[in-house]
Amino acid sequence: MKASNINQMIEVLEKRGIIPTEIPSLTPIKDALIKSGLINKIDSKKTIVVAGTNGKGSTCATLSALLFNQGREVGMYTSPHLVRLNERFRINEKDVTNQELLESYNTLTPIIESENLSHFESLTLMAAWLFHSGVTRSPIEYAIYEVGMGGLWDASNAIPHQLCAITPIGLDHQFFLGETLAQIAEQKLGIINPNSQVLFVPPEKELIKLAEIFCTQKKATLNFLPDYNFKAPNTLLSPWGTANMSLWGERAAQNSMTALKLFELLGFSADKGIESLNKVNWPGRFQEVSWPQLKCPLFLSGDHNTQGLDSLMKILKRLKWKTLHLVVGIGVDKDASTILETLSNLPSIKLYLTETTLKPLKIESYPEKWKRQATESSANVEVLLNTIAQEATEEDLVLVTGSLYLVGKVLELIEHENHLQKH
């Protein structure tokens, strides 16, 4: 059914199912791309698909900034969103409007329904329409698609592309992708198309060998990152020059290098784009924000797996605080014990447990050890932050982590507070 407003559209789409329930297949989304006429409008040589466990969103956002600051029309499709669905669809560094989203959905509704597309497949088709149809606005020149989960069966893999990247691979979504790194890597490598260019970032030798096998079978060209160095907190020293990044940490340096190499594979001179690294806008990844009456810094970082936490720990070890107020909310499908054990290695912490907005681990279901150690627990993160704001000193630091959905909730609360102040 067509929607009369953006909220109705979101409600209808979410009823189409967030988590896969059927045997994986790209047939529905491929048929939808054909029926919509989009398949013939997409320039595969200017379309980039990025898979991986960690860093793929940051890589996409950085590549988008590089292209835009060279005066190119660029579209970027990522997931999940933090506050509004619009964030998943960015054209020329700006989220698309409610009206554009609604028009794309209503135009595509007959195809979405006839092909029985899932939630993510529907959004992917809408992204392709917004970027390539020329109906809502002029077609963009370059399109960047972030894989939602895996790669081989992800809807983004149905988008014709001749350039792809695989960022670092870790153990995540094992129920769907496999229990080992090799099994997960096989799913990620499924985005490689015949005679394409592939940028492979993972350092593990066995995974590199696997990538070589895939590329040989597909007659694809395998590329790797050139050597680079990093100087804390945000300086990249690359073969193309030195630049300050808007994002923090070693992971930002690696993601920036990945984007710069993709930029070069698209035919651009990376040394001319490197200055754009200080213009990358990618919220929720060690992002500093303000909270009412809070005297110390507050950072939001949606890390939720081992690799993400390792990167976060490296950033935190370079910072100082009297007390670290650690607000943690974890998804029910994540390894809460490992996440909390890792974070507990930080000095002088006070732990606060909360719940995410999607698939939350309920307060009562946290391991007993951490429930006992928590200073306070509440399903409402706003309650915890207000408590901390009354207690924290200027020498303290507050970190909200464990889930991008939790980070999104905090950003939504801050946005609401700012709106009230303006009015």
C-alpha positions in Angstrom: 0.0 0.0 0.0 1.1 3.5 -0.7 1.8 5.9 2.2 0.4 9.4 2.9 3.2 10.4 5.1 6.7 9.4 6.2 5.7 7.8 9.4 3.1 5.6 7.7 5.8 4.6 5.1 8.2 3.6 7.9 5.5 1.6 9.7 4.6 -0.3 6.5 8.2 -1.0 5.6 9.1 -2.3 9.0 6.3 -4.8 8.8 8.0 -6.3 5.7 10.6 -7.9 8.1 13.9 -6.7 9.4 15.6 -10.1 9.9 15.8 -12.6 7.0 13.3 -15.5 7.4 13.7 -17.2 4.0 16.4 -19.0 2.1 18.8 -16.3 0.8 18.3 -15.2 -2.8 19.1 -12.1 -4.9 16.3 -12.9 -7.3 13.6 -10.6 -5.8 15.8 -7.5 -5.7 17.3 -8.3 -9.1 13.8 -8.7 -10.6 12.8 -5.4 -8.9 15.7 -3.6 -10.4 14.7 -4.9 -13.9 11.0 -4.0 -13.5 11.8 -0.5 -12.3 14.1 0.1 -15.3 17.0 0.9 -12.9 19.2 -1.9 -14.0 20.0 -0.1 -17.3 20.6 3.3 -15.6 23.3 2.3 -13.2 26.9 2.8 -14.4 28.7 -0.1 -12.8 32.1 1.6 -13.4 31.0 4.4 -11.0 29.3 2.3 -8.4 31.1 1.1 -5.3 30.0 -1.6 -2.9 31.7 -1.9 0.5 31.4 -5.0 2.7 33.2 -5.9 6.0 32.5 -6.2 9.7 34.0 -3.0 10.9 34.8 0.3 9.2 32.6 -0.1 6.1 30.3 2.8 7.0 33.2 5.1 7.8 34.9 4.1 4.6 31.7 5.0 2.6 31.3 8.3 4.4 35.0 9.2 3.7 34.8 8.3 0.1 31.6 10.3 -0.3 33.4 13.4 1.2 36.4 12.8 -1.1 34.2 12.7 -4.2 32.0 15.6 -3.2 34.9 17.9 -2.5 36.1 17.2 -6.0 32.9 18.7 -7.3 31.3 15.3 -8.1 27.6 14.4 -7.6 27.6 11.4 -5.2 25.0 9.3 -3.5 25.7 7.1 -0.4 23.5 4.4 1.0 24.3 3.1 4.5 22.8 1.3 7.5 21.6 1.4 10.2 20.4 5.0 10.8 20.9 6.6 14.2 17.9 8.9 14.5 16.0 9.2 11.2 15.6 6.8 8.3 16.7 9.6 6.0 20.3 9.2 7.2 20.6 6.0 5.2 20.3 8.0 1.9 22.7 10.8 1.5 23.2 12.8 -1.7 26.0 15.3 -2.0 26.6 15.0 1.8 23.0 15.8 2.8 20.3 13.4 3.9 17.4 13.1 1.4 14.2 14.8 2.4 11.0 13.2 3.7 9.3 14.1 0.5 11.9 12.5 -1.7 11.7 9.3 0.4 7.9 9.2 0.3 7.9 9.8 -3.5 10.4 7.0 -4.1 8.5 4.6 -1.9 5.1 5.3 -3.4 6.5 5.1 -7.0 8.0 1.7 -6.2 5.2 0.3 -4.1 3.7 -2.0 -6.8 7.1 -3.6 -7.4 7.9 -3.9 -3.7 4.7 -5.7 -3.2 4.8 -7.9 -6.3 8.3 -9.1 -5.5 7.5 -9.3 -1.8 10.7 -7.4 -0.9 12.0 -7.4 2.6 12.6 -4.2 4.6 16.2 -3.9 3.6 15.6 -4.9 -0.1 12.9 -2.2 -0.3 15.3 0.4 1.1 18.0 -0.7 -1.3 15.6 -0.4 -4.3 14.6 3.1 -3.0 18.3 4.1 -2.8 18.8 3.0 -6.4 15.8 5.0 -7.4 16.9 8.1 -5.6 20.4 7.9 -7.1 19.8 6.7 -10.6 16.2 7.2 -11.8 16.4 10.9 -12.7 12.8 11.3 -11.5 13.2 12.8 -8.0 16.3 14.8 -9.0 19.1 14.6 -11.6 21.0 11.3 -11.5 24.1 11.3 -9.4 27.5 10.4 -11.0 29.0 8.1 -8.3 27.0 5.8 -6.0 28.3 4.2 -2.9 26.5 1.2 -1.3 27.3 -0.2 2.1 26.5 -3.9 2.5 23.9 -4.4 5.3 25.0 -7.9 6.4 27.4 -10.4 4.8 27.7 -9.7 1.1 26.9 -12.6 -1.1 23.1 -12.5 -0.4 22.9 -8.9 0.6 20.6 -6.7 -1.5 23.4 -4.3 -2.2 25.1 -7.1 -4.1 22.4 -6.9 -6.8 23.5 -3.4 -7.7 25.8 -3.6 -10.8 29.3 -2.6 -9.6 32.9 -3.0 -10.9 34.6 -1.7 -7.8 34.3 -3.1 -4.3 36.1 -3.1 -0.9 36.2 -5.5 2.0 37.1 -3.9 5.3 38.3 -5.7 8.4 36.4 -8.9 9.1 35.4 -10.1 12.6 33.1 -12.5 14.3 29.6 -10.9 14.1 26.2 -12.2 12.9 27.6 -15.7 13.2 24.1 -17.2 13.1 23.7 -16.0 9.6 27.2 -15.8 8.2 29.1 -18.7 9.9 31.2 -19.4 13.0 34.7 -18.9 11.6 36.5 -15.9 10.1 36.9 -17.9 6.9 33.2 -18.7 6.6 32.3 -15.1 7.2 35.0 -13.9 4.7 33.5 -16.1 2.0 30.2 -14.3 2.5 31.9 -10.9 2.3 33.9 -11.9 -0.8 30.6 -12.7 -2.5 30.4 -9.1 -3.6 33.2 -9.6 -6.1 32.0 -9.4 -9.7 33.8 -10.8 -12.8 36.6 -8.6 -14.2 36.2 -6.1 -11.3 38.6 -4.2 -9.1 38.7 -5.4 -5.5 40.3 -3.7 -2.5 40.9 -6.1 0.4 41.9 -4.8 3.8 42.0 -7.7 6.3 45.6 -8.6 7.2 45.1 -12.3 8.1 47.2 -14.4 5.7 44.6 -17.1 5.4 41.9 -14.6 4.4 44.3 -13.0 1.9 44.8 -16.4 0.3 41.0 -16.8 0.2 40.6 -13.5 -1.5 43.2 -14.5 -4.1 41.2 -17.6 -4.9 38.0 -15.7 -5.3 39.6 -13.0 -7.5 41.3 -15.7 -9.7 38.0 -17.4 -10.2 36.3 -14.1 -11.1 39.3 -12.7 -13.1 39.1 -9.8 -10.8 42.1 -7.6 -9.8 43.1 -7.7 -6.2 44.4 -4.5 -4.5 45.7 -3.8 -1.0 46.4 -0.7 1.0 49.8 0.9 0.7 51.9 1.4 3.8 50.9 4.3 6.1 51.4 5.6 9.6 49.2 7.1 12.3 49.9 9.7 14.9 47.4 10.1 17.7 44.8 11.3 18.0 43.8 11.9 14.4 46.7 12.5 12.0 47.2 10.2 9.0 50.6 10.0 7.4 50.0 8.4 3.9 51.9 8.0 0.7 49.8 10.9 -0.6 50.6 13.3 2.2 49.8 14.1 5.8 46.3 15.1 6.9 44.2 15.7 10.1 41.1 13.5 10.1 37.7 14.6 11.6 37.4 11.0 12.9 39.6 9.7 15.8 42.0 6.8 16.2 43.9 4.1 14.3 40.7 2.7 12.8 39.9 6.1 11.3 43.3 6.1 9.7 42.7 2.6 8.2 39.3 3.6 7.0 40.6 6.8 5.5 43.3 4.9 3.7 40.7 2.5 2.3 38.6 5.4 1.0 41.7 7.1 -0.5 42.7 3.9 -2.3 39.1 3.5 -3.7 39.3 7.1 -4.7 42.5 6.4 -6.6 41.0 3.2 -8.2 38.2 5.5 -9.5 40.8 7.4 -11.4 41.4 10.4 -9.1 44.7 11.6 -7.6 44.6 10.8 -3.9 47.0 13.5 -3.1 44.5 16.1 -4.3 41.7 14.7 -2.1 43.5 14.0 1.1 42.7 17.4 2.6 39.0 16.5 2.6 39.6 14.0 5.4 38.9 16.7 7.9 35.4 17.2 6.4 34.1 13.7 6.9 30.7 13.7 8.7 30.0 10.3 10.3 28.1 10.6 13.7 28.2 8.0 16.5 31.8 6.9 16.1 33.6 8.3 19.1 31.6 11.5 18.6 31.7 14.2 21.3 28.4 15.7 22.3 26.9 17.9 25.0 24.4 17.0 27.7 22.5 19.4 29.9 24.3 20.3 33.1 27.1 17.8 32.4 30.5 19.4 33.2 32.8 16.9 31.5 33.2 15.5 28.0 30.6 13.0 26.7 31.5 10.6 23.9 29.2 8.3 21.9 30.7 5.3 20.2 28.5 2.5 18.9 31.1 -0.3 19.2 29.4 -3.7 19.6 31.9 -6.4 18.6 35.5 -7.4 19.4 37.2 -5.5 16.7 35.2 -2.3 17.4 36.0 -2.6 21.1 39.7 -3.1 20.4 39.7 0.1 18.4 37.8 2.0 21.1 40.2 0.8 23.8 43.1 2.2 21.9 41.5 5.6 21.7 40.5 5.6 25.4 44.0 4.6 26.5 45.3 7.9 25.2 42.8 9.9 27.3 42.8 10.8 31.0 40.0 11.1 33.5 39.4 11.0 37.2 36.3 8.8 36.8 35.0 7.2 33.6 31.2 6.9 33.7 30.6 4.0 31.4 27.0 3.7 30.1 26.5 0.4 28.3 23.6 -1.0 26.3 24.0 -4.2 24.4 21.9 -6.1 21.8 20.4 -9.4 22.9 22.4 -11.2 20.1 25.8 -9.8 21.2 28.3 -11.3 23.6 27.6 -9.1 26.7 30.2 -10.9 28.9 33.1 -10.3 26.5 32.1 -6.6 25.9 31.8 -5.8 29.6 35.0 -7.8 30.5 36.9 -5.8 27.9 35.6 -2.4 29.1 36.2 -3.4 32.7 40.0 -3.3 32.0 39.7 0.5 31.9 40.8 2.3 35.1 38.6 4.2 37.5 35.2 3.3 36.0 31.7 3.5 37.2 29.4 1.2 35.2 25.8 2.0 34.2 23.7 -0.6 32.5 20.8 0.3 30.1 18.9 -1.1 27.1 19.1 -0.5 23.4 16.0 0.5 21.4 16.1 -2.5 19.1 16.6 -6.1 20.2 17.8 -5.1 23.6 19.4 -7.3 26.3 17.0 -6.6 29.2 18.5 -5.3 32.4 17.4 -8.4 34.2 19.2 -10.6 31.7 22.7 -9.0 32.1 25.2 -11.4 33.7 24.9 -11.3 37.5 28.5 -10.2 37.9 27.9 -7.0 36.0 24.5 -6.3 37.6 26.2 -6.4 41.0 29.1 -4.1 39.8 26.9 -1.5 38.2 26.5 1.8 40.0 23.0 2.1 38.6 20.8 0.3 36.0 17.9 1.6 34.1 16.2 0.8 30.8 16.0 4.6 30.2 19.4 6.0 29.2 18.1 9.5 29.8 17.7 8.7 33.5 21.3 7.5 33.8 22.7 10.5 31.9 20.8 12.9 34.1 22.1 11.1 37.2 25.7 11.3 35.9 25.3 15.0 35.1 24.6 15.7 38.7 27.6 13.7 40.0 30.4 14.0 37.4 33.2 16.6 37.8 35.1 18.5 35.2 37.9 15.9 35.4 35.6 13.0 34.6 34.6 11.5 31.2 31.4 9.9 30.1 31.1 7.2 27.4 28.0 5.7 25.9 28.7 2.5 24.0 27.7 -1.1 23.2 25.2 -0.4 20.4 24.6 2.0 17.5 20.9 1.9 18.4 21.7 3.2 21.9 23.9 5.9 20.5 21.1 6.9 18.1 18.7 7.2 21.1 21.1 9.6 22.9 21.4 11.7 19.7 17.6 11.8 19.5 17.3 13.0 23.1 19.9 15.7 22.5 18.2 16.8 19.3 14.9 17.0 21.2 16.5 19.0 24.0 18.0 21.4 21.4 14.7 21.8 19.7 13.0 22.7 23.0 15.6 25.3 23.8 15.1 27.0 20.4 11.4 27.2 20.9 
